Amino acid sequence: MALVGAGTGLWIADRSRDPQPRSLTGAIATREAARSRSGRVVHRQLRASPRTIDLGGQLVSTWAFADQVPGSEIRVNVGDELRVNLLNDLPRPTSVHWHGLALRNDMDGVPSVTMAPVAAGDSFAYSFVVPDAGTYWFHPHVGVQLDTGLYAPLIVEDPDEDAPYEADVTLVLDDWTDGLGDAPDDILARSRADGMSLTSSTMGSESPPGMEGMAGMDASGATTTGSTSGVVNAAQPLGSDTGDVSYPAHLINGRLPSDPFVVSSRVGQRLRVRLINAGADTAYRVAIGGHRLTVTHSDGFPVEPVTVDAVMLGMGERYDLLVEAGDGVFPIVAVAEGKDDPSAVALLRTASGSTPPPQVRPAELTGRLLSYADLQPTQAVMLRTDTPDRQMQVRLQMVDGGRAWTLNGRAYPDYAALPVSQGERVRLTLINETMMFHPMHLHGHTFALSAVNGAAARGPRKDTVNVLPMQSVSIDLDADNPGQWLLHCHNAYHGEQGMMTVMSYEV
């Protein structure tokens, strides 16, 4: 193997693996040609480069796609052909992964799996048909570049949708260290050297202020009580250890709580709020003071509406909400779940009034929290009930004191591929044998959540799912998008320390 670039957190080029086997190129092209097309072509340009970014009164040096974080939103219609020219002005190779899209495999942006990385000073033209409406986003898949400012929303609209809202708002959540604290590459290097010593011994051992004694549900929807270290319970719905990195700041749409992003609305206006967790190591509990949240979509796909007080997003997850704006100024708060970090705060404003303090904790944070058990797909996107043609287990493991994280005992790039064949119904059972939760993301497909700890689930369509400590999740998918597809933990540091593998179509 050879390292591309210099320093830590870089793409490891495994020359023994063809980034795209020729035997699959024909199947990929055939699948792309069969996609439904709108006839419209959308052109965009991305320039990845070092930038100085204003986070709201605080200037930081980072890498970004524009002079703002997040980068400029790309909004297209389902069936459009999206052509994006990436210019790499960074000192290292990079790529763009289109998170959540079941697009053509050779445009998925994963070095050593689907394509070579885009070298420093070079460019690459991404081109693909956008297959599904929903809330998506894009980011690099090289090292821990995700933990810089290189990310932006991708919103795919359905022109035929009967929209029950009057305004559309995207809120991107992010944990921030670049330019304020340690550089992501330095964090990764220390993590590889020191392992779990990076994690505070008290992280997650106490509830955040104002959240003590919270009632809640585990992943199966059962009410839980008490507090056992490492085990999921009401006060710790993701377990007691929720991350390896303590961040100096958390952002909503690139803004610090001291100068928050403001959603300007009017009383009674119905808002579609699209939440995206672009964090590298942080799950967020999100609530809007004085409002309830009606969840309508999970990872881009519609669900039967369910109304809650708060939602939890693992890294890479998205939820769409319907909110009817009240009269006044209301905090939108994203708590870094299980961490003692400061929260991310934005505002919903419909009238004049005083701005809540950055430390505000709306009561809704301790109210009804969305559970996977609450989610049921709409009839239009429900996966048909079929007996799996192929079943496989994927064991999530930690080794060497947290210096490495493995899937089925192997650390990427030393993976054993998960074989599938075109047209199969596949069931993957993700078994977490560690004391941390892992948001597992499968590229190129949406799956139905079919079981949690062996108990049948209601089948919401997702591409990223939180697998809780010492628990299991089964996901069903149709193998209908040929290629090689990454399956990995969306904790950027766990992925770079080995928790990645490949689901590979047989030819």
N, C-alpha and C positions, 0 to 999 in steps of 0.2 A: 504494500500500500504506500501511497505517497500523499504528503500534505500539500494542499494548495494554499499559498499565501504564507504569512508569518504570524506568530503569536498563538494565542489559545482560542478555542471555540471555533475552529475552522472546519470546513468540509473535508472529510477524509475520502480521498479518491481511491476506491477499490478497483484496481485495474483488471481484476479477475472477473468482474461483473460488467456485462454490456449494459449501458444505461437504458437501451431500448432494444431488446432482441428483435432481429429482423423478422422472425417468425410471427411476431405480434403486430407488425406495422400494418399489414393488410387488414386484419380484423379491426384495428383501431380506426383506420380510414373508412372501412365499410360502416362501422357504427356511427361515425360522425356524419357520413352522407345520409344516413337514415333519419337523422334528427329532424323534428319539425322546425321550420324556419319562418321567421316573420318577413324576410326579404330585406330587412334593414341592416346596414353595417354601421357600427359605432366605432370611431377612432379616438384613442386617447394616447397620451404620452406620459410616462413616468420617468423622472430623473432622480435616482438614488444618489445622495451626496452628503458630505458633512455640512451641517447647518447650525446656525445659532437660532434657537427657538425661544419665544416668550411664552412662558407657562402662566402668565398672569402676574406680571411684576417681577418675575424671576427668570433671568436669561440663563439658558443652558446650552452647552455644545453637545450635539448628538448627531446621529444619522437620520435622515428623513427623506420623504418623497417630495416635500414642498416646504415653504417657509411657515408651516403650521403643522401641528400634531392634533388629531390624526391628519393624514394626507387628504386631499380633495376626494370627496365621495364620487364614485362612479355609479350612475343610475341608468339602467337599461330596461328593455322589455324582454319578457321571456321569448325565446326564439331568435333574438337578435344575434348577429355575429359580432363579437367583440374583438377588436384588434388593438392591442396595447403594445407600444414600442417602449421597452425598458432601456434606458441609458444608464450605465453603471459608472458613475463618477466617484465611487468609493475606492479606497486603497486596497480592497479585498474583493474576492468573488462574491456574488450574491445571486438571488433568484426571486421569483414571485410565485407563491402558492395561493390558489384561489379557494379559500377555506369554505368547505361545505358544498361546492359545486361538483356535480357528477359530470364533469367535462371530459374531453378527450384526454387520454392518458399521457400523451407526449407533450401536453401543455401544463401539466400539474406542478411543475416547478420544484421537483425533489432531486437534487444532485445524487448521482450514482444509482438512481432508481428509474427516473423518467427522462432525464436530460443531464447534460453537463452544466455546471454553473456558468453564469455570465461573468467573464473575467473582468478585472478592473480595467476601465477604459473602453470596454466593449459594449455591444448592445444586442438585444434579442427581441424579435417580434412575436409576441403571443397572439394566437388567433384561434378562436373556438366559438361554437354556437352555445349560447346560454340556455341550459335545458329546463330549469325550474324557477318559478317565482319564489321570492323570499328574501330574508335578511342574511347576507353573507359578508365576508370581509377578505382582505388579502394582506399577506405579510411574507417576509423571506423564509426560506427553509434551509438556511446556512448558519451553523453554529447557534449562538444566542442573539443573533441580530434582531429577533423578535422583541428583545428587551431594550431596544432603542426606540426611535420614533418612526421606524419603517412599518407603518400599517395604515389602513384606511378602510372605510366601509364600501361594500359593493351591494347595491340594492337592486333587485330584479322585480319589476312590476308586472302584473297581469292586467292588460288593458280591459279585459272582460270582467274583472273582479267587481262585485257589488260592495263598494267600500262603505262601511258604517262609521266613517270618521271624516273630519273636516280639515285636519292638519296632520302632517307626517313629520315626526321628529326622530332623529337617530342620536342615541347617546352611547358613546364608546367609553368603557371603563378600562383603566390601565394602572398598573403599579409602576412607579417611576424611581429610578436610581441614577440614570446616566446624566452626568453633569452636576448632580446634587449629592450623590454618595459614591459608592464603589462602581467602577465600570463593570458591565456584565461579563466581559471576558475574564476579569480578575475574580469575580464571584465564582465563575465556573472553574477556574484553575484551583481556587481554594477548596471548592467542593470536591473536586477530584482528589485533592491531597488530604483533606481533613474529614470528608464524609459528613456524618450526622452531627459533628461538633459545630457545624454552622447553625444548626437549629437550636434556638433558645430552649433551655430546660423547662422554662415556664410557658413557652408559647402555647396558647390554647388551653392552659390549665385553668384559666379563669374566664368567665364570660365578659365581653366588652361592657363598659359602663352602661347601665340602664337596661341590661339584657339578662340579669340574673333571674334564675327561677323560671325561665321561659318554658312554656309547654310546646311540644313539637312532635314531629313524626320521623321515623327512620325511612330508609329508601323504599321499604315495602308498604309504607303508609301506616304502620302500626304506631300507636302512641307509646312513647318511651319516657322513662323517668330515671333519675339518679345520675351518677357520674363515675364511670370506671375508666381509668387511664387507657387511652388508645381505642376505646370502644365507643361506637355511635350511641348517643343518648340525646335527650331533649335539649340540654344546654349546649351540646356539641354535635350537631347533626352530621358533620363530616368527620367526627372523631376529634381527639385531643391534639393531634399534630397535623396542621393544615398546610404547612409550607416550610421551606428551608431558608427563606430570605426575608429579613425585615427591611421594609422600604421606607425611605424618608418622606415619600409623598405618594398620594394616590390621586388620580385625575379623572374628571369627566369631560370629555371632548377637549382634552389638552389643557384644562384650567385647574389651577389650585383653588382650594376653598376660600382663600383670601380674596380672590377676584373670580368668582364662579361663572360658569357658563349659565346663561339665562334663557329659559324657554318663555317667550312672550306669547300670551294667549288672551282670551277673553272669557268671561264667566259663562259657563255652560258649554263651551266649545269641546267637541269630542276629538281627542288626540290619539293618534296611533304612535306609540312610543316604542321604538326598536332599540333594545338593549343588546350590546355586544361586549363580551368580556375579552379584551385583548391583552390581559395580564399574562405575565410569564410564570408567576408562582403564587397567585392570589385568587381565591374564590371570593365572590362578593354577595353580600345580603343587601338587597335593594328595596327601599320603600320611599313613598312620597307622603310627606306629612299631610294629614287631613284628607287623604284620598285612599280609595280601594283600587285594586288593580285587576282588570279582567284580562286573563291570559288567553290569547287567540292563536298564537303560533309558537312552536318550539323548533329551534334550528331551521327556521324558514318554512316549515310545513304546518298547515292549519290543524288545530285541535278544537274539540268541543269547548266553548268558552267556560272558564272557571274563574271565579272571583276570589281573590286572596288579599292579604294585607302586605305581604312581602314575597320576593322571589330570591332564590339562590342560583347563582351562575358559576359553574366551574370554568376554568380557563378554556376558551374556545366556544363556549355555549352562547346561544342567543335566545331571547324571548321577545315576542311582540305583545304589547299591552294596549288595551283601550282604557283611557282615563278621561273622565269628564271634569274639566277644570273648575275649581271652586273660586271663591272671591277672596283675593288677597295675595300674599307672598308665601310660598310653601317650599320647604327644603326637599330636594331630591338627594337622598343619602345612600351611598354605597359603602357599607362597612367591610373592611378587610377581615373576613371570617376567621376567627380563631387567632388573630394577631393583635398585638398592642399598638399597631400602626395608626396614624391619623386616618380618618375617613376621607373619602372623596365626596364632594358636595357640589350640586348645581341648584338652580332655583327655577320654580314654576311661578310666574308672575302674571296676574290678571288685573291688579290694582296697585295703587301706591301703598307703601307700608315699609316697615323697617326690615332690614335683611337679617335673617336668623344668624347666630354666631356659627363659626366653622365647626364647633364642637356639638352642634345640635344633634339630638337623637330622638326622632319622632317616635311616638308610641307604636306606630304601625310595625316597627322593626320587631317587636315582641308579640305581634299578633299572629294570625294564621299564615304559616309559611307554606309555599307551594311544594308539593311532593310529586315525584314521578307517578305515584299512584293516582294523582288527580288528573293526569293527562290521558285523554282518549282521542285518537285521530278522527278527523271527519271521515265520512263515508268515501269521499272522493279520493283520499290518499291512503286509506286503510290497506295494508298489505293483505292479500288474500291468504286464507288459511291453507297451508300446504305442509305435508310431512317433509322435513329436511332430507335432501339427497345426500348431504354431507354434514357431519358434525365434528367440530374440533374444539379442544380446550386451549386457552391461552392463560398461562399462569404468570401473574405479576409478582416479581420477587425483588428483594433488596439483598445485595451481597457486599462483603468487605466494609461493613459499617456505614453504608451509604455512599461509598466511593463509586459504586456501580449499581445500576438498576437493570433488571433483565426481564425478558419475556421467554418463558419456557426454558429458563436456565442459560440463555445466551444473550450476550450484550452486543448490540448493533455496532459495527457492521457485520459481526459474526452471527448472522441470523439463519434460522432454518425457515424457509418460506412456507407459508400456509397455502397449499395448492387448491385451486378451484377450477371448475370447467364452465364454459359458457352455457347458460340456461339452467344451471343448478339452483335450487334453494339451499342456502347455506346457513347453518347455525353455529355461531361462535359463542362459547361460554367463557367469559372473562372472570378469572378467579384471583382475587386479591389476597396474597399471602403476606402482605406487609401491614404496618400499623399506620400508613398514610393513605388518604384517598388519592385516586388517580383519574383525571378526566381523559378517557380514552377516545381518540379520534381516528376514524377510518376515512381515508381519502376515496373520492370517486364514487361513493354510494351513500344513500340514506338507508338506514336499517329500521326495523321495528323492534322496540324494546319488548321482548317476549316473556322474560322471567327475571325476578329478583330473588336471590337465595332459593331458587327452585320453585317459587310460587309464581303462577302465571301473572303477567302484567297486561295492561290494556292496549299495548302495541303502538304507543306514540312513535312517529317517525322522527329520527334524529340522526346526526352524524357524530356527535360527541356525547359521551355519557360518563357520569361520575360513578366510579366503582369504589365503594366504601371499604374501610379497613376490615379485613377478614370476612368479606362478603363476596358474592358472585352476581354477575349479571349475564343474561343470555340475550343475544341479539340475532335477529333473522334478517337475511337480505337475499335479493335475487341477483345472481351473477349475470349481469346484463351489460357490463361496461368493460370490455377486455383491456388487459394491460397488467402492469405491476403497480400495486397500490400500497402506500405506507399505512400501517396501523401503529399508533404510538401514543404515549402519554403526552398531553399537551402542557404539562409542566415543562417548560423549556429546558430546565436543568436536568430533570430526570431523563428526558429524551436524549439530550446530548451525552448523558452518562450511560446510555445503552438501552433505554426502554423503548425500543422501536423494532418492528419487524416488517415483513412484506407479505401481503396477500397476492399471490401470483397466479394468473390464469394459465392453465395448461393448454398446449397447442399440439 
